[in-house]
Amino acid sequence: MIKKRIAVSLPDKTLNYLEKISKEKGLTKSAMIIFLIEDYFRKELE
């Protein structure tokens, strides 16, 4: 799979939460964001 790089600005609170949850799950921030976006799209398409 070809991946594209993007830049995203997040509020401090959101970034802190992303860092906390991704660390707890043993994922990188990028992997966590991919998981969350794919999960969102799966639910939307149901």
N, C-alpha and C positions, 0 to 999 in steps of 0.2 A: 504494500500500500504506500503510495506517495503521500507524504505529509507536507502541508504548507505551514509556514510560520506566520503567526499573527501577534499583534501587541494588544494587550487589554489593560485598561486602567480600572482598578478596583478600589472601593473605599477601604480604609484601614480595617474596619470591623469585618468586612467580607473577606479580605485577605487573611486576617488572623484566623478566622473560622476555617478557611480553606487549608491553611497550613496545619492547624490542629487536627482536622479530620483526616487529611491525607497522611499525616504522620502516624496517626492511630491505625490506619488501614495499611500502612507500609507501602504507600503509593507516592509517586512524584506528584507535584501540583498539576502538571500537564496531564498525567494519567487520570487523576481525579476529575479534572475538568472534562476530559473525554468521556469518562464513565457517566458523569452527571448529564452531559448534553445528549449522549446516546440513550440514556434512560428516559429523559424527557421526551425525545422524539418517539421512542417505542410506545410510551403511554399516550401520546397525542394521536398516534396512528391506530390505536385500538378501537 
